């Protein structure tokens, strides 16, 4: 049965070679006259992209201030500094140049600058609701998080060790997303692989849910087949324009809500992975691949027919009993993760390694918000279940 849903995807996608040269026009289109540029490490500077953007803004008579240095697994502490910078510079538009970390930070800055009397962590912790924000635009340089077209934003609170996501349909969508696949050519192979993994997980965490929806399921399966095939090509040649284009578009569609319409998204692997990246500062995609196989084997019998469909329609596995087909589909996914170089358990992740019983219990406690919640919809997982999955991954 199709679950009720609202669908709104208002971000204007500007896709193709050289489209970043139109940045100033899109900033103006959405009312920007003084921009805060939000970006991460030195790659946008070394590539010359940041300088080109600034020259465009200068030529268009658009003022700007800069806020660089955003790190992977972006923190609320740094976003707070960005809020101060936005207010001091009197910015009326936030422009993220980078991947999910820069974009999620930009969203946090936009909410904070529009609500200067509210500490932005209160939005992520659920203590306050975002009632107004500032417009955000994106120049995407990393295909992974899908934040460029999504209503989501994830920040880590270093002081508490908490990583939280904020979903807000009204205020979290960027106004535009400029997507030139050539801007991803200089990425390290591991970063490309983590991005492919993240894209797959955004799709699978919607696909594995308690409900069936023929059209939505078929869209999700087609996306998975596409990103799997082109992700393998992309990690072999990061300058393969066709492969990098497909991966980039898959990333945006995977997280704009389309692949989960009519279902009830699970996202348990994301919750399990969030605690790993918060504790060990591991790349988001890698935190997900490190637990997905263990999660899948723990829950697959709850709706084995869903895993059978997944194995048949994504991996073309058709021979054997339902049990054999379902397990073969799980193993094919784990094998694919290994083939592109991302971890499939704790010991394969250099940042994590095999952990003590005490750490596993701590991860479990954090994942349940200290006993205050369960996770998942495909199979609802309590603290004992979460611990068992972490324990299975701890090899």
Secondary structure as UniProt FT lines:
FT   STRAND          12..15
FT   TURN            17..18
FT   HELIX           19..22
FT   HELIX           23..29
FT   TURN            30..31
FT   STRAND          34..39
FT   HELIX           43..46
FT   HELIX           49..59
FT   TURN            60..61
FT   STRAND          63..67
FT   HELIX           76..89
FT   STRAND          93..98
FT   HELIX           100..114
FT   TURN            116..117
FT   HELIX           121..125
FT   STRAND          135..140
FT   HELIX           147..149
FT   STRAND          152..157
FT   TURN            158..161
FT   STRAND          162..167
FT   TURN            169..171
FT   STRAND          176..179
FT   HELIX           181..184
FT   TURN            185..186
FT   HELIX           189..207
FT   HELIX           214..236
FT   TURN            238..239
FT   HELIX           241..254
FT   HELIX           258..260
FT   TURN            261..262
FT   HELIX           268..280
FT   HELIX           284..299
FT   HELIX           300..303
FT   HELIX           304..315
FT   HELIX           322..340
FT   HELIX           346..348
FT   TURN            350..352
FT   HELIX           357..367
FT   TURN            368..372
FT   HELIX           383..393
//
